[in-house]
Amino acid sequence: MLISWKGSLIKSVAIAFINGLITLILLLIAPLGLAAVIGNTIMITLSSFTVSIVFDFITIWLLKSPNNNFFDVPYDQRIDQIRQKKSSEIQRQNNEDR
């Protein structure tokens, strides 16, 4: 999964626009003043945009991580690694017992 800055920006703007539009529709139904409706819509749009950008930065940071994490390795390889560690520990314990 590769995320470009341009793709991230377009996705974030689309998310913010859709959330703002939904909020505007819902708030226009409620008996609020126009200033409250516009203010809430703008705040939700900006917060949606900010949250989306922050999560994209976290995703990019995780994708660029030089270390392989436990979940980056396929399940079969993890089982083999666990078996190898257990067998090496058993061998070490046998050597210590001698």
C-alpha positions in Angstrom: 0.0 0.0 0.0 1.6 3.2 -1.2 0.1 6.6 -0.2 1.2 9.7 -2.0 0.8 13.2 -0.5 -1.5 14.2 -3.4 -3.7 11.1 -2.9 -3.7 11.7 0.9 -4.8 15.3 0.4 -7.6 14.4 -2.0 -8.8 11.6 0.3 -8.8 13.9 3.3 -10.6 16.7 1.5 -13.3 14.2 0.3 -13.8 12.8 3.8 -14.0 16.3 5.3 -16.5 17.5 2.6 -18.7 14.4 3.0 -18.7 14.7 6.8 -19.4 18.5 6.6 -22.3 17.9 4.1 -23.9 15.2 6.4 -23.5 17.5 9.4 -25.0 20.4 7.5 -28.1 18.3 6.5 -28.6 17.0 10.0 -28.2 20.4 11.7 -30.5 22.1 9.2 -33.3 19.8 10.4 -32.7 20.7 14.1 -34.1 24.0 15.3 -30.9 25.9 15.7 -29.8 29.3 14.5 -28.1 29.7 11.2 -24.8 30.8 12.9 -24.8 27.7 15.0 -25.4 25.4 12.0 -22.6 27.1 9.9 -20.2 27.1 12.9 -20.8 23.4 13.7 -20.5 22.4 10.1 -17.2 24.3 9.6 -15.7 22.8 12.9 -16.7 19.3 11.9 -15.3 19.7 8.4 -12.0 21.0 9.8 -11.8 18.3 12.5 -12.5 15.6 9.9 -9.8 16.9 7.6 -7.3 17.1 10.5 -8.0 13.6 11.8 -7.7 12.2 8.3 -4.3 13.9 7.7 -3.0 12.8 11.1 -3.9 9.1 10.4 -2.3 9.4 7.0 0.9 10.6 8.6 0.8 7.7 11.1 0.2 5.3 8.2 3.1 6.7 6.2 5.3 6.6 9.3 4.5 2.9 9.9 5.0 2.0 6.2 8.5 3.6 6.3 9.5 1.8 9.4 12.9 0.0 8.7 12.2 -2.8 11.3 10.0 -5.7 10.7 7.3 -6.0 13.3 5.7 -9.2 14.6 2.6 -8.6 12.4 4.7 -7.9 9.3 5.8 -11.6 9.1 3.4 -14.2 7.7 1.8 -16.6 10.1 3.8 -19.7 8.9 7.1 -17.9 9.3 6.1 -16.8 12.8 5.3 -20.4 13.8 8.7 -21.5 12.5 10.5 -18.8 14.4 8.7 -19.7 17.6 9.6 -23.4 17.1 13.3 -22.5 16.4 13.4 -20.4 19.6 11.9 -23.2 21.6 14.3 -25.8 20.3 17.3 -23.5 20.8 16.1 -22.9 24.4 15.7 -26.6 25.0 19.2 -27.2 23.6 20.6 -24.5 25.8 19.0 -25.9 28.9 20.3 -29.4 28.1 23.8 -28.0 27.7 23.5 -26.2 31.1 22.3 -29.4 32.8 25.3 -31.3 31.6 
